[in-house]
Amino acid sequence: MISLSELPSNMLREAQAQVLITPAVSPTANLQIKQPRYMTDRTYFEDLAPDQEFDLGAVDVSKDDIIEFASEFDPQSFHMSEEAGKASILGGLAASGWHTASLIMRLLATNLFNKSTGRGSPGVSRLKWKHPVFPGDTLSATAKILEMKDLRSKPQLGMVFIRVRATNQDDVEVIEWDNPVLFERREPAR
Amino acid sequence: MIAFFEDVVVGEILELGTYTFKTDEIIRFAEKFDPQPFHLSEDGAAKTHFGRLCASGWHTASIFMKLFVARLKSMQDEALAEDIAVARIGPSPGFEDLKWIKPVFAGDTLRYTRTVTGKTESRSRPEWGLVHSDMRAFNQDGLLAFSFKATVFVERRPR
């Protein structure tokens, strides 16, 4: 008897396709196999492709927001007061870099991950804070797919490498990061 | 960390302190910044691969900054009390290799550390140098849960 892994991949696909067309003995059993984990209108790994770009929308940043975040997580003077900000290299009261990243994360979560089968991320390969974020700024973000990879150890998931960028109202880039993200697949990788 | 660039010792390890992630804080951060189901409620998280409520990775990172700034301030205060000159620390241009290695579940306690890994002179800003560090956080089982490679501008000794 020949094992499935010894078959050429095109034969294997053909064999599996036939299995899917063949009426199942138990229709419910078949349904269970085919039923996706999440709602069908979500974006799966298979719906994504390199160079696709997603508009993540925009967020306004207020002085109160900046000071509130800084008070809790990054109470350096240039994130807390106008005077200290002006005296610093930043040139004015400016948001904590972690605040900027978190604000863009909100756009990513709301406008991409929660509409897809995104399953979280193992990290950020590089992040650059390119320009200070000041009170009254409006940040617009995009996510672009750089690369996609199958995962041998987890055939039901795929890894999608995205580049996240945000610009302010003057079209000046304020933050950029590269981030591998896991997505569920409709069908396990072969 | 309060030392001038010339006096920063490569290999030095600094303990930044510990932090326990409480359920309500995890949810409050996620509602504002990372509203994915596994960060918003125990019930929602139970239906996902995480199985339990866990903190946003940006929350884990923001707590690093909270502890780092607090440690910096206490060291600055001690130095000032003894009339020792303190180096200014400039903004960070960014970081590399940030890894969320283990989920941080509600109730977990992380211990954060900073290890100096190298120094480079700044060509564009002669009064500053760049200090490179590995930032790490270990959970209550001693397992590495979070790490990244940071770079920050540190003032040079006045000449």
Interface residues (C-beta under 8 A of the other chain):
Chain A: E72 F73 D74 P75 Q76 S88 I89 L90 S96 G97 W98 A101 S102 L103 M105 R106 A109 T110 F113 N114 G118 R119 G120 S121 P122 G123 V124 S125 R126 L127 K128 W129
Chain B: F29 K32 F33 D34 P35 Q36 P37 F38 T48 H49 F50 S56 G57 W58 A61 S62 I63 M65 K66 V69 K73 G90 P91 S92 P93 G94 F95 E96 D97 L98 K99 W100 I101 F148
